[in-house]
Amino acid sequence: MTSHPGGSDDDGSASKPEPLVCARCGLRAAAPQPTWTLSVEDGSRLRHCERCSRENLRAIEGRLDSRWW
């Protein structure tokens, strides 16, 4: 086992997933939410909570590739 800064030992298991954070309003969620949306902008994945997704649906649709229409 290898010791890492902060005193934790590397047991080879996957690290804990980072909490989800809405790119628009900053709302946090501890686990994946089926009602959140995911967009990829300039190679970065952005997650949006249900409220922001609903409020900004037209802007989200406008960023879709033309093949989706």
Chimera marker file (.cmm) of the C-alpha trace (Angstrom):
<marker_set name="trace">
<marker id="1" x="0.000" y="0.000" z="0.000" r="1" g="1" b="0" radius="0.5"/>
<marker id="2" x="1.139" y="3.500" z="-0.789" r="1" g="1" b="0" radius="0.5"/>
<marker id="3" x="0.515" y="6.363" z="1.593" r="1" g="1" b="0" radius="0.5"/>
<marker id="4" x="-0.783" y="9.598" z="0.060" r="1" g="1" b="0" radius="0.5"/>
<marker id="5" x="-0.736" y="13.144" z="1.409" r="1" g="1" b="0" radius="0.5"/>
<marker id="6" x="-3.514" y="13.513" z="3.924" r="1" g="1" b="0" radius="0.5"/>
<marker id="7" x="-2.786" y="10.134" z="5.467" r="1" g="1" b="0" radius="0.5"/>
<marker id="8" x="-5.000" y="7.936" z="3.305" r="1" g="1" b="0" radius="0.5"/>
<marker id="9" x="-3.772" y="4.601" z="1.989" r="1" g="1" b="0" radius="0.5"/>
<marker id="10" x="-4.222" y="3.617" z="-1.641" r="1" g="1" b="0" radius="0.5"/>
<marker id="11" x="-6.007" y="0.275" z="-1.628" r="1" g="1" b="0" radius="0.5"/>
<marker id="12" x="-6.471" y="0.213" z="-5.402" r="1" g="1" b="0" radius="0.5"/>
<marker id="13" x="-10.186" y="0.983" z="-5.237" r="1" g="1" b="0" radius="0.5"/>
<marker id="14" x="-11.792" y="3.729" z="-7.254" r="1" g="1" b="0" radius="0.5"/>
<marker id="15" x="-11.859" y="7.118" z="-5.632" r="1" g="1" b="0" radius="0.5"/>
<marker id="16" x="-15.098" y="8.593" z="-4.342" r="1" g="1" b="0" radius="0.5"/>
<marker id="17" x="-16.991" y="10.430" z="-7.058" r="1" g="1" b="0" radius="0.5"/>
<marker id="18" x="-16.998" y="14.190" z="-6.812" r="1" g="1" b="0" radius="0.5"/>
<marker id="19" x="-20.366" y="15.730" z="-5.932" r="1" g="1" b="0" radius="0.5"/>
<marker id="20" x="-22.311" y="17.089" z="-8.887" r="1" g="1" b="0" radius="0.5"/>
<marker id="21" x="-22.484" y="20.861" z="-9.115" r="1" g="1" b="0" radius="0.5"/>
<marker id="22" x="-24.881" y="22.734" z="-11.388" r="1" g="1" b="0" radius="0.5"/>
<marker id="23" x="-22.833" y="24.873" z="-13.804" r="1" g="1" b="0" radius="0.5"/>
<marker id="24" x="-25.490" y="27.580" z="-13.728" r="1" g="1" b="0" radius="0.5"/>
<marker id="25" x="-26.734" y="27.976" z="-10.135" r="1" g="1" b="0" radius="0.5"/>
<marker id="26" x="-24.181" y="25.976" z="-8.113" r="1" g="1" b="0" radius="0.5"/>
<marker id="27" x="-26.680" y="23.499" z="-6.622" r="1" g="1" b="0" radius="0.5"/>
<marker id="28" x="-24.858" y="20.424" z="-5.322" r="1" g="1" b="0" radius="0.5"/>
<marker id="29" x="-25.929" y="16.770" z="-5.410" r="1" g="1" b="0" radius="0.5"/>
<marker id="30" x="-24.087" y="13.865" z="-3.795" r="1" g="1" b="0" radius="0.5"/>
<marker id="31" x="-25.103" y="11.280" z="-6.386" r="1" g="1" b="0" radius="0.5"/>
<marker id="32" x="-26.128" y="11.230" z="-10.067" r="1" g="1" b="0" radius="0.5"/>
<marker id="33" x="-29.553" y="12.746" z="-10.640" r="1" g="1" b="0" radius="0.5"/>
<marker id="34" x="-31.698" y="11.382" z="-13.495" r="1" g="1" b="0" radius="0.5"/>
<marker id="35" x="-33.365" y="14.763" z="-14.044" r="1" g="1" b="0" radius="0.5"/>
<marker id="36" x="-30.113" y="16.708" z="-14.507" r="1" g="1" b="0" radius="0.5"/>
<marker id="37" x="-28.751" y="17.409" z="-17.998" r="1" g="1" b="0" radius="0.5"/>
<marker id="38" x="-25.203" y="17.140" z="-19.276" r="1" g="1" b="0" radius="0.5"/>
<marker id="39" x="-23.756" y="19.342" z="-21.988" r="1" g="1" b="0" radius="0.5"/>
<marker id="40" x="-20.296" y="19.385" z="-23.510" r="1" g="1" b="0" radius="0.5"/>
<marker id="41" x="-19.010" y="22.873" z="-24.271" r="1" g="1" b="0" radius="0.5"/>
<marker id="42" x="-15.496" y="23.432" z="-25.594" r="1" g="1" b="0" radius="0.5"/>
<marker id="43" x="-14.602" y="19.914" z="-24.487" r="1" g="1" b="0" radius="0.5"/>
<marker id="44" x="-15.797" y="20.420" z="-20.888" r="1" g="1" b="0" radius="0.5"/>
<marker id="45" x="-18.711" y="18.511" z="-19.375" r="1" g="1" b="0" radius="0.5"/>
<marker id="46" x="-21.238" y="20.820" z="-17.707" r="1" g="1" b="0" radius="0.5"/>
<marker id="47" x="-24.094" y="19.542" z="-15.580" r="1" g="1" b="0" radius="0.5"/>
<marker id="48" x="-27.320" y="21.477" z="-15.032" r="1" g="1" b="0" radius="0.5"/>
<marker id="49" x="-29.921" y="20.839" z="-12.334" r="1" g="1" b="0" radius="0.5"/>
<marker id="50" x="-33.531" y="20.187" z="-13.248" r="1" g="1" b="0" radius="0.5"/>
<marker id="51" x="-34.628" y="23.780" z="-12.563" r="1" g="1" b="0" radius="0.5"/>
<marker id="52" x="-31.855" y="25.345" z="-14.666" r="1" g="1" b="0" radius="0.5"/>
<marker id="53" x="-32.413" y="22.769" z="-17.412" r="1" g="1" b="0" radius="0.5"/>
<marker id="54" x="-36.096" y="23.632" z="-17.627" r="1" g="1" b="0" radius="0.5"/>
<marker id="55" x="-35.490" y="27.393" z="-17.488" r="1" g="1" b="0" radius="0.5"/>
<marker id="56" x="-32.834" y="27.263" z="-20.203" r="1" g="1" b="0" radius="0.5"/>
<marker id="57" x="-34.157" y="24.541" z="-22.491" r="1" g="1" b="0" radius="0.5"/>
<marker id="58" x="-34.077" y="26.673" z="-25.659" r="1" g="1" b="0" radius="0.5"/>
<marker id="59" x="-30.442" y="27.655" z="-25.104" r="1" g="1" b="0" radius="0.5"/>
<marker id="60" x="-29.528" y="24.014" z="-24.483" r="1" g="1" b="0" radius="0.5"/>
<marker id="61" x="-31.330" y="22.882" z="-27.655" r="1" g="1" b="0" radius="0.5"/>
<marker id="62" x="-29.630" y="25.636" z="-29.635" r="1" g="1" b="0" radius="0.5"/>
<marker id="63" x="-26.220" y="24.128" z="-28.834" r="1" g="1" b="0" radius="0.5"/>
<marker id="64" x="-27.110" y="20.680" z="-30.172" r="1" g="1" b="0" radius="0.5"/>
<marker id="65" x="-25.472" y="19.562" z="-33.391" r="1" g="1" b="0" radius="0.5"/>
<marker id="66" x="-27.704" y="19.833" z="-36.450" r="1" g="1" b="0" radius="0.5"/>
<marker id="67" x="-27.788" y="16.029" z="-36.744" r="1" g="1" b="0" radius="0.5"/>
<marker id="68" x="-30.141" y="16.001" z="-33.718" r="1" g="1" b="0" radius="0.5"/>
<marker id="69" x="-32.774" y="17.865" z="-35.747" r="1" g="1" b="0" radius="0.5"/>
<link id1="1" id2="2" r="1" g="1" b="0" radius="0.2"/>
<link id1="2" id2="3" r="1" g="1" b="0" radius="0.2"/>
<link id1="3" id2="4" r="1" g="1" b="0" radius="0.2"/>
<link id1="4" id2="5" r="1" g="1" b="0" radius="0.2"/>
<link id1="5" id2="6" r="1" g="1" b="0" radius="0.2"/>
<link id1="6" id2="7" r="1" g="1" b="0" radius="0.2"/>
<link id1="7" id2="8" r="1" g="1" b="0" radius="0.2"/>
<link id1="8" id2="9" r="1" g="1" b="0" radius="0.2"/>
<link id1="9" id2="10" r="1" g="1" b="0" radius="0.2"/>
<link id1="10" id2="11" r="1" g="1" b="0" radius="0.2"/>
<link id1="11" id2="12" r="1" g="1" b="0" radius="0.2"/>
<link id1="12" id2="13" r="1" g="1" b="0" radius="0.2"/>
<link id1="13" id2="14" r="1" g="1" b="0" radius="0.2"/>
<link id1="14" id2="15" r="1" g="1" b="0" radius="0.2"/>
<link id1="15" id2="16" r="1" g="1" b="0" radius="0.2"/>
<link id1="16" id2="17" r="1" g="1" b="0" radius="0.2"/>
<link id1="17" id2="18" r="1" g="1" b="0" radius="0.2"/>
<link id1="18" id2="19" r="1" g="1" b="0" radius="0.2"/>
<link id1="19" id2="20" r="1" g="1" b="0" radius="0.2"/>
<link id1="20" id2="21" r="1" g="1" b="0" radius="0.2"/>
<link id1="21" id2="22" r="1" g="1" b="0" radius="0.2"/>
<link id1="22" id2="23" r="1" g="1" b="0" radius="0.2"/>
<link id1="23" id2="24" r="1" g="1" b="0" radius="0.2"/>
<link id1="24" id2="25" r="1" g="1" b="0" radius="0.2"/>
<link id1="25" id2="26" r="1" g="1" b="0" radius="0.2"/>
<link id1="26" id2="27" r="1" g="1" b="0" radius="0.2"/>
<link id1="27" id2="28" r="1" g="1" b="0" radius="0.2"/>
<link id1="28" id2="29" r="1" g="1" b="0" radius="0.2"/>
<link id1="29" id2="30" r="1" g="1" b="0" radius="0.2"/>
<link id1="30" id2="31" r="1" g="1" b="0" radius="0.2"/>
<link id1="31" id2="32" r="1" g="1" b="0" radius="0.2"/>
<link id1="32" id2="33" r="1" g="1" b="0" radius="0.2"/>
<link id1="33" id2="34" r="1" g="1" b="0" radius="0.2"/>
<link id1="34" id2="35" r="1" g="1" b="0" radius="0.2"/>
<link id1="35" id2="36" r="1" g="1" b="0" radius="0.2"/>
<link id1="36" id2="37" r="1" g="1" b="0" radius="0.2"/>
<link id1="37" id2="38" r="1" g="1" b="0" radius="0.2"/>
<link id1="38" id2="39" r="1" g="1" b="0" radius="0.2"/>
<link id1="39" id2="40" r="1" g="1" b="0" radius="0.2"/>
<link id1="40" id2="41" r="1" g="1" b="0" radius="0.2"/>
<link id1="41" id2="42" r="1" g="1" b="0" radius="0.2"/>
<link id1="42" id2="43" r="1" g="1" b="0" radius="0.2"/>
<link id1="43" id2="44" r="1" g="1" b="0" radius="0.2"/>
<link id1="44" id2="45" r="1" g="1" b="0" radius="0.2"/>
<link id1="45" id2="46" r="1" g="1" b="0" radius="0.2"/>
<link id1="46" id2="47" r="1" g="1" b="0" radius="0.2"/>
<link id1="47" id2="48" r="1" g="1" b="0" radius="0.2"/>
<link id1="48" id2="49" r="1" g="1" b="0" radius="0.2"/>
<link id1="49" id2="50" r="1" g="1" b="0" radius="0.2"/>
<link id1="50" id2="51" r="1" g="1" b="0" radius="0.2"/>
<link id1="51" id2="52" r="1" g="1" b="0" radius="0.2"/>
<link id1="52" id2="53" r="1" g="1" b="0" radius="0.2"/>
<link id1="53" id2="54" r="1" g="1" b="0" radius="0.2"/>
<link id1="54" id2="55" r="1" g="1" b="0" radius="0.2"/>
<link id1="55" id2="56" r="1" g="1" b="0" radius="0.2"/>
<link id1="56" id2="57" r="1" g="1" b="0" radius="0.2"/>
<link id1="57" id2="58" r="1" g="1" b="0" radius="0.2"/>
<link id1="58" id2="59" r="1" g="1" b="0" radius="0.2"/>
<link id1="59" id2="60" r="1" g="1" b="0" radius="0.2"/>
<link id1="60" id2="61" r="1" g="1" b="0" radius="0.2"/>
<link id1="61" id2="62" r="1" g="1" b="0" radius="0.2"/>
<link id1="62" id2="63" r="1" g="1" b="0" radius="0.2"/>
<link id1="63" id2="64" r="1" g="1" b="0" radius="0.2"/>
<link id1="64" id2="65" r="1" g="1" b="0" radius="0.2"/>
<link id1="65" id2="66" r="1" g="1" b="0" radius="0.2"/>
<link id1="66" id2="67" r="1" g="1" b="0" radius="0.2"/>
<link id1="67" id2="68" r="1" g="1" b="0" radius="0.2"/>
<link id1="68" id2="69" r="1" g="1" b="0" radius="0.2"/>
</marker_set>
